[in-house]
């Protein structure tokens, strides 16, 4: 938190943020608003939204605070839109001993319904507000507006007081429902300098920078503020779709980051630092650099771990396996250790930073070249590249350099193979922190392609059943996901039992699953199965051969997507079916061979059906050769999947040869 050691500071009264937007004063346009004006499919829409943020001085503590006021009016067209009446307000806490936290007050919420030509108002009770302690860093204030009906108009407002000045207050112009009008006003004192940036695809409808006279009084002297007004109109809903990183990367919003404060005595304090400053702070920090240096903890352990290691790579792998098995992740992220490396080893539990600093220390004890990498997880957003903002980062992993190769390691996931990061970490770039050298950016990519191969070898009976063996081999993130799914159950037997229950028309007779815990090897699943998928009519049998992991729904449904498709890793799936047909049956119809490709070598789908003697073979390859596809490539990807789905609707027809 920023502490201003200046004379008593008082703020002038709040300026109204939108003179035509008074609580409870609904217009006829609000009542008759037709969603076709903005989005005919909308279940709810913001008729108006406004907010303002200003500074306030707490004379008791001597600290500056921010006062944020929020006001929204929303029309609910049907029951599907009632979710918009469930309000959740995040309140952040420092999580440290100073007990700094945000508070919410002045909550006002009302539902308006037009009944029999009259406007009926139902105010929410104060008792309807409750708080949920989400973590030591976050509390959620929740309330739901009452008496909801089709075409209800809800309105609510509240005030948040926060001690956290660095990010001022982010304003989101876009949400999961459309907005007719959204206005934000920021009052920034003349002695504060913020970097202001607009994110997202859409541009501002209007923006103003004005002088707000005498907004502050310091030691009896009036001072001015910059009054910054930002407005967007007719904003479409932001629709989340599969294969994306944090929505905050793409939603239209205005962000503020504190750069510098100028004091009355002529001095100033910079808050936007250089990476050189951050490097020094991190490496000298007890909970970061201090833990990277604790190789003494492992000096007596490492020799026994690396006894059979003949190369540095073997040493690194042995140490990585040891840390994964010794320390259990407590499911908390973090870029700072919550305790010491020694205590983590003793307790055998810790957050991500605790575990990976232990890994770094152990690798260092083996005289390996190791560094730390701070990063932002996929749901946390993309870090700022122009200047360091430490709040952008919420995770740390290890980077070990062996010969000409580097390996990124996260020991918090026991089912990860060496050199592969979990999907949550594959997000743009991370910053490499070295104890002796300047930091630098590194791309966060999957070290291995995700790949799965399915094969079925079997025979078809005259009564329309298929009896055979399905073998699936998974690598990379695909293997990780299956292993994690298996580990959710008490045993492999239970996993297969639940799998059998989920499958329709397929009965698992026997199975073998190999390498569940041998994560450096491919995961192999073998199932003896009996399938009833064919239909018999007049000595003819037809069936759909695309019963192994078929593509039934297109994951890309938007008419336009203004953010990239981020798979995390290139992905390849091969499916091979080899069936011996019944005696005296001949092939009458089969799926057409198909070969389609995405532009710029982005991927391909190949389908081939052949009959050799009585062996029917159906082979498929679905390859997405890039981890990220741009929004310009979206419609190609969408059409690609449409054609795959259409191809997999084709049946095989065999008939008895009389």
C-alpha positions as CSV (number, residue, x, y, z in Angstrom):
1,X,0.0,0.0,0.0
2,X,1.1,3.5,-0.8
3,X,1.8,5.6,2.3
4,X,1.8,9.4,1.9
5,X,3.7,11.2,4.7
6,X,2.2,14.6,4.0
7,X,-0.1,17.0,5.8
8,X,-3.7,16.2,6.4
9,X,-5.5,15.7,3.1
10,X,-9.2,16.2,2.6
11,X,-11.3,15.5,-0.5
12,X,-14.1,17.6,-1.8
13,X,-17.6,16.2,-2.2
14,X,-18.2,13.6,-4.9
15,X,-19.2,14.8,-8.3
16,X,-22.2,13.1,-9.8
17,X,-21.0,10.7,-12.4
18,X,-24.1,10.7,-14.6
19,X,-26.7,13.4,-14.0
20,X,-29.4,11.4,-15.9
21,X,-28.8,8.2,-14.0
22,X,-30.5,8.7,-10.6
23,X,-31.3,5.6,-8.5
24,X,-34.9,4.6,-8.8
25,X,-35.8,7.1,-11.5
26,X,-36.7,4.7,-14.4
27,X,-37.5,6.2,-17.8
28,X,-40.1,5.0,-20.3
29,X,-37.2,3.9,-22.5
30,X,-36.0,1.6,-19.7
31,X,-39.4,0.0,-19.4
32,X,-39.9,-0.6,-23.2
33,X,-36.3,-1.3,-24.1
34,X,-36.3,-4.0,-26.8
35,X,-33.2,-6.3,-26.7
36,X,-33.3,-6.4,-30.6
37,X,-31.7,-2.9,-30.3
38,X,-28.5,-4.6,-29.1
39,X,-28.7,-8.4,-29.1
40,X,-31.8,-10.3,-29.9
41,X,-30.5,-13.3,-28.1
42,X,-29.7,-11.5,-24.8
43,X,-31.4,-12.8,-21.7
44,X,-30.4,-9.6,-19.8
45,X,-28.9,-6.3,-20.6
46,X,-27.3,-3.4,-18.7
47,X,-29.4,-0.4,-19.4
48,X,-26.9,1.8,-17.7
49,X,-23.8,1.4,-15.6
50,X,-21.6,4.1,-14.0
51,X,-18.7,4.2,-11.6
52,X,-16.3,6.7,-10.1
53,X,-13.1,6.5,-8.1
54,X,-11.5,9.2,-5.9
55,X,-8.9,9.6,-3.3
56,X,-9.6,9.9,0.5
57,X,-7.3,10.6,3.3
58,X,-7.7,8.6,6.6
59,X,-6.6,11.1,9.3
60,X,-6.5,8.4,12.0
61,X,-4.0,6.2,10.2
62,X,-2.3,8.8,8.0
63,X,-2.9,6.6,5.0
64,X,-4.5,7.3,1.6
65,X,-7.4,5.2,0.5
66,X,-9.5,5.0,-2.6
67,X,-13.3,5.3,-2.6
68,X,-15.0,3.5,-5.5
69,X,-18.7,4.0,-6.2
70,X,-20.7,1.6,-8.4
71,X,-24.2,1.8,-9.8
72,X,-25.9,-0.5,-12.3
73,X,-29.4,-0.9,-13.8
74,X,-30.2,-4.1,-15.6
75,X,-33.2,-5.4,-17.4
76,X,-34.0,-9.2,-17.1
77,X,-35.9,-10.5,-20.1
78,X,-36.5,-14.0,-18.9
79,X,-35.6,-16.6,-16.3
80,X,-32.3,-17.4,-18.2
81,X,-31.3,-13.8,-17.4
82,X,-31.9,-14.1,-13.6
83,X,-28.3,-15.0,-13.0
84,X,-27.5,-11.3,-13.5
85,X,-29.4,-10.6,-10.2
86,X,-26.8,-12.7,-8.3
87,X,-24.2,-10.1,-7.4
88,X,-20.7,-11.1,-6.3
89,X,-18.3,-8.3,-5.2
90,X,-14.6,-9.4,-4.6
91,X,-12.9,-7.7,-1.6
92,X,-9.2,-8.2,-1.5
93,X,-7.0,-8.5,1.5
94,X,-3.2,-8.2,1.9
95,X,-3.0,-11.6,3.7
96,X,-0.2,-10.2,5.8
97,X,0.1,-9.1,9.4
98,X,-0.9,-5.5,8.7
99,X,-4.5,-6.7,8.0
100,X,-5.2,-4.3,5.1
101,X,-8.4,-5.1,3.3
102,X,-11.1,-3.7,1.2
103,X,-14.5,-2.9,2.7
104,X,-18.0,-2.6,1.1
105,X,-20.8,-0.3,2.4
106,X,-23.8,1.6,1.3
107,X,-25.3,-1.4,-0.5
108,X,-28.6,-0.5,-2.0
109,X,-30.6,-2.9,-4.3
110,X,-34.1,-2.8,-5.7
111,X,-36.2,-4.8,-8.1
112,X,-38.8,-2.9,-10.3
113,X,-41.8,-4.7,-11.9
114,X,-44.4,-3.1,-14.1
115,X,-47.7,-4.7,-13.0
116,X,-51.2,-3.5,-14.2
117,X,-49.8,-0.2,-15.5
118,X,-48.0,0.5,-12.2
119,X,-44.4,0.4,-11.2
120,X,-43.9,-1.9,-8.2
121,X,-40.7,-1.6,-6.2
122,X,-39.2,-4.4,-4.0
123,X,-36.2,-3.3,-2.0
124,X,-33.7,-5.9,-0.9
125,X,-33.2,-6.4,2.9
126,X,-29.8,-5.6,4.4
127,X,-29.9,-9.2,5.8
128,X,-29.7,-10.6,2.3
129,X,-26.0,-9.6,2.1
130,X,-23.5,-12.2,3.2
131,X,-19.8,-12.7,3.0
132,X,-17.8,-15.8,1.9
133,X,-14.2,-16.2,3.0
134,X,-12.7,-17.5,-0.3
135,X,-9.1,-17.4,0.8
136,X,-6.8,-15.4,3.1
137,X,-6.5,-13.0,0.2
138,X,-10.1,-12.7,-0.9
139,X,-13.6,-12.3,0.6
140,X,-16.7,-12.3,-1.6
141,X,-19.6,-10.1,-0.7
142,X,-22.8,-11.7,-2.2
143,X,-26.4,-10.7,-2.5
144,X,-29.4,-11.5,-4.7
145,X,-32.1,-9.1,-5.7
146,X,-35.7,-10.1,-4.8
147,X,-39.0,-10.7,-6.6
148,X,-37.6,-11.5,-10.0
149,X,-40.0,-11.8,-13.0
150,X,-39.7,-11.7,-16.8
151,X,-38.9,-8.1,-17.8
152,X,-37.9,-7.1,-14.2
153,X,-35.5,-4.2,-14.0
154,X,-33.0,-4.5,-11.2
155,X,-30.9,-1.7,-9.8
156,X,-28.1,-1.7,-7.2
157,X,-25.2,0.4,-6.0
158,X,-22.5,0.2,-3.4
159,X,-19.2,1.8,-2.3
160,X,-15.9,0.1,-1.8
161,X,-13.1,1.5,0.2
162,X,-9.6,0.2,-0.5
163,X,-6.1,0.8,0.8
164,X,-4.6,-0.6,-2.4
165,X,-3.6,2.4,-4.6
166,X,-1.3,0.8,-7.2
167,X,-3.9,-0.4,-9.6
168,X,-6.4,2.4,-8.8
169,X,-9.6,0.7,-10.1
170,X,-10.0,-1.4,-13.2
171,X,-13.2,-0.6,-15.1
172,X,-14.7,-3.4,-17.3
173,X,-16.8,-2.1,-20.1
174,X,-17.6,-5.6,-21.2
175,X,-19.2,-8.4,-19.3
176,X,-21.1,-11.6,-20.0
177,X,-24.3,-9.6,-20.9
178,X,-24.5,-6.6,-23.3
179,X,-24.4,-3.0,-22.1
180,X,-26.2,-0.1,-23.6
181,X,-24.1,2.4,-21.7
182,X,-21.1,2.2,-19.4
183,X,-19.4,5.3,-18.0
184,X,-16.4,5.5,-15.6
185,X,-14.9,8.7,-14.1
186,X,-11.5,8.8,-12.4
187,X,-10.5,11.7,-10.2
188,X,-6.7,11.7,-10.0
189,X,-4.8,14.3,-7.9
190,X,-2.3,16.4,-9.7
191,X,0.6,14.9,-7.7
192,X,-0.2,11.3,-8.7
193,X,0.8,10.0,-12.1
194,X,-0.8,6.8,-13.4
195,X,-0.2,4.9,-16.6
196,X,-3.6,4.4,-18.2
197,X,-4.2,1.6,-20.8
198,X,-7.2,0.4,-22.7
199,X,-7.4,-3.4,-23.3
200,X,-9.8,-5.3,-25.5
201,X,-11.1,-5.3,-29.1
202,X,-13.5,-2.3,-28.9
203,X,-12.7,1.4,-28.9
204,X,-14.1,4.0,-26.5
205,X,-17.2,5.8,-27.7
206,X,-16.1,9.0,-25.8
207,X,-13.3,10.1,-23.6
208,X,-12.7,13.4,-21.8
209,X,-9.9,14.8,-19.8
210,X,-10.9,17.8,-17.7
211,X,-9.6,19.9,-14.8
212,X,-11.5,19.4,-11.6
213,X,-10.8,22.5,-9.6
214,X,-10.1,22.4,-5.8
215,X,-10.7,18.7,-5.5
216,X,-8.1,18.3,-2.7
217,X,-7.2,20.5,0.3
218,X,-3.6,20.0,1.6
219,X,-2.7,22.1,4.7
220,X,-5.4,24.5,3.9
221,X,-4.5,24.9,0.3
222,X,-6.8,23.8,-2.5
223,X,-5.4,21.5,-5.2
224,X,-6.7,20.3,-8.5
225,X,-7.5,16.9,-10.0
226,X,-7.6,15.4,-13.4
227,X,-11.1,14.3,-14.1
228,X,-10.9,11.4,-16.7
229,X,-14.2,10.2,-18.2
230,X,-14.4,7.0,-20.2
231,X,-17.5,5.9,-22.0
232,X,-18.6,2.9,-24.2
233,X,-22.0,2.4,-25.7
234,X,-23.8,-0.6,-27.2
235,X,-21.2,-3.1,-26.0
236,X,-21.8,-6.8,-27.0
237,X,-21.5,-9.5,-24.4
238,X,-18.1,-11.1,-24.0
239,X,-18.8,-14.8,-24.6
240,X,-16.2,-17.2,-23.2
241,X,-15.4,-20.1,-25.4
242,X,-13.2,-23.2,-25.2
243,X,-9.4,-22.8,-25.5
244,X,-8.8,-19.4,-24.2
245,X,-6.7,-17.8,-21.4
246,X,-8.0,-15.3,-18.9
247,X,-11.0,-13.2,-20.1
248,X,-9.3,-10.2,-18.6
249,X,-6.8,-10.4,-21.5
250,X,-9.5,-9.6,-24.0
251,X,-12.4,-7.9,-22.4
252,X,-12.7,-4.2,-23.1
253,X,-11.5,-2.4,-20.0
254,X,-9.5,0.5,-18.8
255,X,-6.5,-0.2,-16.4
256,X,-4.5,2.1,-14.2
257,X,-1.0,1.5,-12.8
258,X,0.7,3.9,-10.4
259,X,3.9,5.3,-11.9
260,X,5.0,8.1,-9.6
261,X,3.9,10.3,-6.6
262,X,5.2,13.9,-6.2
263,X,5.3,15.2,-2.6
264,X,4.9,18.8,-1.4
265,X,8.5,19.0,-0.3
266,X,9.7,18.6,-3.9
267,X,10.6,14.9,-3.6
268,X,9.0,12.1,-5.5
269,X,8.7,8.3,-5.3
270,X,8.6,6.0,-8.4
271,X,6.3,3.0,-8.3
272,X,6.9,1.8,-11.8
273,X,10.3,0.2,-11.5
274,X,12.8,-1.2,-13.9
275,X,13.6,-4.9,-14.1
276,X,17.0,-4.1,-12.6
277,X,15.2,-2.8,-9.5
278,X,13.0,-5.8,-9.4
279,X,15.9,-8.3,-9.9
280,X,17.6,-6.8,-6.8
281,X,14.4,-6.8,-4.7
282,X,13.6,-10.5,-5.6
283,X,17.1,-11.9,-5.2
284,X,17.5,-10.1,-1.8
285,X,14.0,-11.0,-0.6
286,X,14.1,-13.6,2.1
287,X,11.1,-15.4,0.7
288,X,12.4,-15.5,-2.9
289,X,16.2,-15.2,-3.4
290,X,16.8,-16.3,0.2
291,X,15.1,-19.6,-0.5
292,X,16.9,-20.1,-3.9
293,X,20.2,-20.0,-1.9
294,X,19.3,-22.7,0.6
295,X,21.3,-25.5,-1.2
296,X,22.8,-26.3,2.2
297,X,19.6,-28.1,3.1
298,X,20.2,-30.6,0.4
299,X,24.0,-31.1,0.5
300,X,23.7,-34.3,2.5
301,X,20.7,-35.6,0.6
302,X,21.7,-35.0,-3.1
303,X,24.6,-37.5,-3.2
304,X,22.4,-40.4,-2.3
305,X,19.7,-39.2,-4.9
306,X,22.2,-39.1,-7.7
307,X,24.3,-42.2,-7.0
308,X,23.3,-43.9,-10.2
309,X,23.2,-40.8,-12.3
310,X,25.8,-40.7,-15.1
311,X,24.9,-37.4,-16.6
312,X,23.7,-34.0,-15.4
313,X,20.3,-34.7,-17.0
314,X,20.0,-37.9,-15.0
315,X,20.9,-36.0,-11.8
316,X,18.2,-33.4,-12.6
317,X,15.6,-36.0,-13.2
318,X,16.4,-37.9,-10.0
319,X,16.1,-34.7,-8.0
320,X,12.9,-33.7,-9.7
321,X,11.3,-37.1,-8.9
322,X,12.5,-36.8,-5.2
323,X,10.9,-33.4,-4.7
324,X,7.7,-34.4,-6.4
325,X,7.3,-37.4,-4.0
326,X,8.5,-35.6,-0.8
327,X,6.4,-32.4,-0.8
328,X,2.6,-32.3,-1.3
329,X,1.1,-29.3,-2.9
330,X,-1.5,-27.5,-0.7
331,X,-3.3,-26.1,-3.8
332,X,-2.1,-22.5,-3.3
333,X,-0.2,-20.6,-5.9
334,X,2.4,-18.1,-5.0
335,X,5.7,-16.5,-6.2
336,X,7.0,-16.1,-2.6
337,X,7.7,-18.9,-0.2
338,X,5.3,-19.0,2.8
339,X,8.0,-20.7,4.9
340,X,11.6,-21.8,4.6
341,X,12.9,-24.6,2.4
342,X,14.0,-26.6,5.5
343,X,10.5,-26.4,7.0
344,X,8.9,-27.4,3.8
345,X,11.0,-30.5,3.7
346,X,10.2,-31.3,7.3
347,X,6.4,-30.6,6.9
348,X,6.3,-32.2,3.4
349,X,3.7,-29.7,2.3
350,X,3.7,-26.2,0.8
351,X,2.5,-23.8,-1.8
352,X,3.9,-23.7,-5.4
353,X,6.7,-21.4,-4.4
354,X,7.7,-23.5,-1.4
355,X,7.9,-26.7,-3.6
356,X,9.7,-25.1,-6.5
357,X,12.2,-23.2,-4.4
358,X,13.0,-26.5,-2.7
359,X,13.6,-28.0,-6.2
360,X,15.8,-25.0,-7.2
361,X,17.8,-25.4,-4.0
362,X,18.3,-29.1,-4.5
363,X,19.3,-28.7,-8.1
364,X,21.8,-26.0,-7.1
365,X,23.2,-28.4,-4.4
366,X,23.9,-30.8,-7.3
367,X,26.0,-28.0,-8.9
368,X,23.5,-27.7,-11.8
369,X,22.8,-24.4,-13.5
370,X,19.3,-23.5,-12.2
371,X,17.2,-20.3,-12.3
372,X,13.7,-19.3,-11.1
373,X,10.9,-18.3,-13.5
374,X,8.1,-16.1,-12.4
375,X,4.9,-16.3,-14.4
376,X,1.2,-15.5,-14.6
377,X,-1.1,-18.5,-14.8
378,X,-3.6,-18.7,-17.7
379,X,-6.6,-17.6,-15.5
380,X,-4.6,-14.7,-14.1
381,X,-3.9,-12.8,-17.3
382,X,-0.9,-11.8,-19.4
383,X,1.9,-9.9,-17.6
384,X,2.8,-6.4,-18.7
385,X,5.9,-6.3,-20.9
386,X,6.5,-2.5,-20.9
387,X,7.5,-2.4,-17.2
388,X,7.5,-4.8,-14.3
389,X,4.2,-5.1,-12.3
390,X,4.8,-7.7,-9.7
391,X,1.1,-8.2,-9.0
392,X,0.8,-9.6,-12.5
393,X,2.8,-12.7,-11.4
394,X,1.3,-15.4,-9.2
395,X,3.5,-18.4,-9.8
396,X,7.1,-19.6,-9.9
397,X,8.8,-22.6,-11.5
398,X,12.4,-23.8,-12.0
399,X,14.5,-23.6,-15.1
400,X,17.5,-25.9,-15.3
401,X,20.1,-25.5,-18.0
402,X,22.0,-28.6,-19.1
403,X,24.3,-28.2,-22.1
404,X,22.5,-26.4,-24.9
405,X,19.1,-27.3,-23.5
406,X,16.8,-25.8,-20.9
407,X,14.0,-27.5,-19.0
408,X,11.1,-25.8,-17.2
409,X,10.0,-27.8,-14.2
410,X,7.1,-27.6,-11.8
411,X,7.3,-30.2,-9.0
412,X,3.9,-29.3,-7.6
413,X,2.3,-31.8,-10.0
414,X,3.5,-35.4,-9.2
415,X,2.1,-36.7,-12.5
416,X,4.1,-34.4,-14.7
417,X,7.0,-35.8,-16.7
418,X,10.4,-34.0,-16.6
419,X,10.4,-30.8,-18.7
420,X,6.6,-30.4,-19.2
421,X,4.7,-27.6,-17.5
422,X,1.0,-28.0,-16.5
423,X,-1.4,-26.3,-18.8
424,X,-2.1,-23.5,-16.2
425,X,1.5,-22.3,-16.6
426,X,1.6,-22.2,-20.4
427,X,0.7,-18.5,-20.8
428,X,2.6,-16.2,-23.0
429,X,6.0,-15.5,-21.3
430,X,7.7,-15.7,-17.9
431,X,10.6,-13.8,-16.4
432,X,13.7,-15.7,-15.6
433,X,15.3,-14.6,-12.3
434,X,19.0,-15.4,-11.8
435,X,20.9,-14.8,-8.6
436,X,23.8,-13.2,-10.4
437,X,22.7,-12.2,-13.9
438,X,20.0,-9.7,-15.2
439,X,16.5,-11.2,-15.7
440,X,15.0,-11.9,-19.1
441,X,11.8,-13.1,-20.8
442,X,11.2,-16.7,-21.9
443,X,8.4,-18.2,-23.9
444,X,6.2,-20.5,-22.0
445,X,5.4,-23.4,-24.3
446,X,4.6,-27.1,-24.0
447,X,7.8,-29.0,-24.4
448,X,6.0,-31.9,-26.0
449,X,3.2,-32.2,-28.4
450,X,0.0,-33.7,-26.9
451,X,-0.7,-36.9,-28.8
452,X,-3.1,-39.8,-28.5
453,X,-3.4,-42.9,-30.6
454,X,-6.5,-45.2,-30.5
455,X,-6.7,-48.5,-32.2
456,X,-9.4,-51.1,-32.4
457,X,-8.7,-54.6,-33.7
458,X,-11.7,-56.9,-33.7
459,X,-14.4,-58.6,-35.6
460,X,-18.1,-58.0,-36.3
461,X,-20.7,-60.7,-35.7
462,X,-23.8,-61.3,-37.8
463,X,-26.0,-60.0,-35.0
464,X,-24.4,-56.5,-35.2
465,X,-21.9,-56.7,-32.4
466,X,-18.2,-55.8,-32.5
467,X,-15.8,-57.8,-30.3
468,X,-12.2,-56.6,-30.0
469,X,-9.5,-54.8,-28.2
470,X,-9.2,-51.0,-27.9
471,X,-5.7,-49.7,-27.2
472,X,-5.1,-46.1,-26.4
473,X,-1.6,-44.5,-26.0
474,X,-1.4,-41.0,-24.7
475,X,1.6,-38.5,-24.4
476,X,2.1,-35.0,-23.1
477,X,-0.7,-33.0,-21.6
478,X,-3.2,-35.6,-22.8
479,X,-1.5,-38.3,-20.7
480,X,-1.4,-35.9,-17.7
481,X,-5.1,-35.3,-17.9
482,X,-6.0,-39.0,-18.0
483,X,-3.6,-39.8,-15.2
484,X,-5.2,-37.1,-13.0
485,X,-8.6,-38.5,-13.9
486,X,-7.5,-42.0,-12.8
487,X,-6.1,-40.7,-9.5
488,X,-9.5,-39.2,-8.6
489,X,-10.6,-42.7,-7.8
490,X,-9.4,-45.0,-5.0
491,X,-8.2,-47.6,-7.6
492,X,-7.7,-48.2,-11.3
493,X,-10.5,-50.8,-11.0
494,X,-12.9,-48.1,-9.8
495,X,-11.8,-45.8,-12.6
496,X,-12.6,-48.5,-15.2
497,X,-15.9,-49.3,-13.5
498,X,-17.0,-45.6,-13.7
499,X,-15.8,-45.5,-17.3
500,X,-17.8,-48.5,-18.2
501,X,-20.9,-46.9,-16.7
502,X,-20.5,-43.8,-18.8
503,X,-20.0,-45.6,-22.1
504,X,-23.2,-46.3,-24.0
505,X,-23.6,-49.5,-26.1
506,X,-20.0,-50.5,-25.0
507,X,-19.2,-53.1,-22.4
508,X,-15.7,-53.5,-21.0
509,X,-14.9,-57.1,-20.5
510,X,-11.3,-56.8,-19.3
511,X,-8.6,-54.2,-19.1
512,X,-4.9,-53.4,-18.6
513,X,-3.6,-49.9,-17.8
514,X,0.2,-49.4,-17.9
515,X,2.5,-46.6,-16.7
516,X,0.0,-44.7,-14.5
517,X,2.8,-43.7,-12.2
518,X,5.7,-44.1,-14.7
519,X,5.1,-40.6,-16.0
520,X,8.1,-40.5,-18.2
521,X,6.5,-43.2,-20.4
522,X,3.4,-43.1,-22.5
523,X,0.2,-44.0,-20.7
524,X,-1.2,-47.2,-22.3
525,X,-4.8,-48.4,-21.8
526,X,-6.0,-51.7,-23.2
527,X,-9.7,-52.7,-23.1
528,X,-11.4,-55.9,-24.3
529,X,-14.8,-54.6,-25.4
530,X,-18.1,-55.7,-26.8
531,X,-20.0,-53.0,-28.7
532,X,-23.6,-53.1,-29.9
533,X,-23.7,-50.3,-32.4
534,X,-25.1,-51.9,-35.6
535,X,-28.6,-52.1,-36.9
536,X,-29.8,-55.2,-38.9
537,X,-32.5,-54.9,-41.6
538,X,-33.1,-57.4,-44.4
539,X,-29.8,-59.0,-44.2
540,X,-28.1,-55.6,-44.2
541,X,-26.1,-54.1,-41.4
542,X,-25.2,-50.4,-41.1
543,X,-23.2,-48.8,-38.3
544,X,-21.3,-45.6,-37.7
545,X,-17.6,-46.4,-37.4
546,X,-16.7,-43.2,-35.6
547,X,-17.4,-44.4,-32.1
548,X,-13.9,-43.8,-30.6
549,X,-13.7,-40.3,-29.4
550,X,-16.0,-38.8,-32.1
551,X,-16.3,-35.1,-32.7
552,X,-20.0,-34.5,-32.1
553,X,-20.0,-30.8,-31.3
554,X,-18.0,-27.9,-32.8
555,X,-16.1,-26.2,-29.9
556,X,-16.2,-23.0,-32.0
557,X,-19.7,-21.6,-32.3
558,X,-19.2,-17.8,-32.4
559,X,-20.0,-15.8,-35.5
560,X,-16.9,-13.8,-34.6
561,X,-14.2,-14.3,-32.0
562,X,-12.0,-11.4,-31.2
563,X,-9.5,-13.3,-29.2
564,X,-7.1,-16.2,-30.1
565,X,-7.7,-19.9,-29.8
566,X,-5.1,-21.1,-27.3
567,X,-4.8,-24.9,-27.0
568,X,-1.7,-24.7,-24.8
569,X,0.0,-27.3,-27.1
570,X,-0.1,-28.7,-30.5
571,X,-2.3,-31.8,-30.6
572,X,-2.5,-34.9,-32.7
573,X,-5.0,-37.7,-32.6
574,X,-4.8,-40.9,-34.7
575,X,-7.7,-43.4,-34.7
576,X,-7.4,-46.8,-36.4
577,X,-10.2,-49.4,-36.7
578,X,-9.6,-52.8,-38.2
579,X,-12.6,-55.1,-38.3
580,X,-13.0,-58.5,-39.8
581,X,-16.5,-58.6,-41.4
582,X,-18.8,-61.6,-41.0
583,X,-18.6,-64.4,-43.7
584,X,-20.7,-63.8,-46.8
585,X,-21.0,-60.1,-46.1
586,X,-19.9,-57.5,-48.6
587,X,-19.3,-53.7,-48.3
588,X,-22.0,-51.7,-49.9
589,X,-21.4,-48.2,-48.6
590,X,-18.6,-46.5,-46.8
591,X,-17.5,-43.0,-45.6
592,X,-15.9,-41.0,-48.4
593,X,-12.2,-40.4,-48.1
594,X,-11.4,-36.9,-47.1
595,X,-8.3,-34.8,-46.7
596,X,-8.7,-31.2,-45.5
597,X,-6.1,-28.7,-44.3
598,X,-6.0,-25.5,-42.3
599,X,-4.2,-22.5,-43.9
600,X,-0.5,-21.8,-43.1
601,X,0.1,-25.5,-42.2
602,X,-2.1,-25.1,-39.2
603,X,-3.4,-28.6,-39.2
604,X,-5.2,-31.3,-41.2
605,X,-7.8,-34.0,-41.0
606,X,-7.4,-37.2,-43.1
607,X,-10.0,-40.0,-43.3
608,X,-9.5,-43.2,-45.3
609,X,-11.7,-46.2,-45.5
610,X,-10.5,-49.4,-47.2
611,X,-11.5,-53.0,-47.5
612,X,-8.9,-55.7,-48.0
613,X,-10.4,-59.2,-48.2
614,X,-12.7,-59.2,-45.2
615,X,-10.8,-56.6,-43.3
616,X,-12.5,-53.2,-43.0
617,X,-10.0,-50.4,-42.1
618,X,-11.0,-46.9,-41.1
619,X,-8.1,-44.6,-40.4
620,X,-8.3,-41.0,-39.1
621,X,-5.7,-38.3,-38.3
622,X,-6.7,-35.1,-36.7
623,X,-3.7,-32.7,-36.3
624,X,-3.7,-29.2,-34.9
625,X,-0.1,-28.3,-35.5
626,X,-0.1,-25.0,-33.6
627,X,-0.7,-24.2,-30.0
628,X,-2.3,-20.8,-30.8
629,X,-4.5,-19.7,-33.6
630,X,-5.3,-16.0,-34.2
631,X,-8.7,-14.5,-34.3
632,X,-8.2,-14.1,-38.1
633,X,-7.8,-17.9,-38.4
634,X,-10.9,-18.6,-36.3
635,X,-13.4,-19.0,-39.1
636,X,-11.1,-21.5,-40.8
637,X,-10.9,-23.5,-37.6
638,X,-14.6,-23.3,-37.2
639,X,-15.3,-24.6,-40.7
640,X,-12.6,-27.2,-40.3
641,X,-14.5,-28.7,-37.4
642,X,-17.8,-28.4,-39.2
643,X,-16.4,-30.6,-42.0
644,X,-14.9,-33.1,-39.6
645,X,-18.3,-33.5,-37.9
646,X,-20.1,-33.9,-41.2
647,X,-17.6,-36.5,-42.3
648,X,-18.1,-38.5,-39.1
649,X,-21.9,-38.8,-39.7
650,X,-21.3,-41.2,-42.5
651,X,-22.2,-44.9,-41.9
652,X,-20.8,-48.2,-43.2
653,X,-23.3,-50.5,-44.9
654,X,-22.7,-54.2,-45.3
655,X,-25.1,-56.7,-46.7
656,X,-25.3,-60.5,-46.9
657,X,-24.1,-61.9,-50.2
658,X,-26.9,-64.3,-51.2
